[in-house]
Amino acid sequence: MVHGLYNTPMLLALIVFLCSGYAPASGLILAVVPAEAVPARHVAMAMGFAGLGAELLGATISPTLGGWLADQYGLAAPLFMATGGAILVCLVSLFMAETAPRKMASAKALLSTEEMY
């Protein structure tokens, strides 16, 4: 007997679509935000720590938790977990402020040198 999402392919398609929606936000979280949030000499370390956190959550904890949820609640549970994570990442990315301190500083310096001429 077939249960869950296999009876409703549109719900399954919606969940898969939502689970893939966080990919653009992850680029911001893993590269741009750490690179702009720390001094230039610490950019590599900040990006490394962001990647480490992503690997710990995405490659170690999530499959383990997803497998446990699938054993306890059925095969649809990891998809709902991934959907929740995608929604959380998208919501967090909506509240990120784009400050670009290095670019703003260089733009101000450029403007101040142009005013001298």
Stockholm file with secondary structure:
# STOCKHOLM 1.0

chainA/1-117         MVHGLYNTPMLLALIVFLCSGYAPASGLILAVVPAEAVPARHVAMAMGFAGLGAELLGATISPTLGGWLADQYGLAAPLFMATGGAILVCLVSLFMAETAPRKMASAKALLSTEEMY
#=GR chainA/1-117 SS CCCGGGGCHHHHHHHHHHHTTTHHHHHIIIIIHHHHHSCGGGHHHHHHHHHHHHHIIIIIIHHHHHHHHHHHHCTTHHHHHHHHHHHHHHHHHHTCCCCCHHHHHHHHHHHHHHHHC
#=GC SS_cons         CCCGGGGCHHHHHHHHHHHTTTHHHHHIIIIIHHHHHSCGGGHHHHHHHHHHHHHIIIIIIHHHHHHHHHHHHCTTHHHHHHHHHHHHHHHHHHTCCCCCHHHHHHHHHHHHHHHHC
//
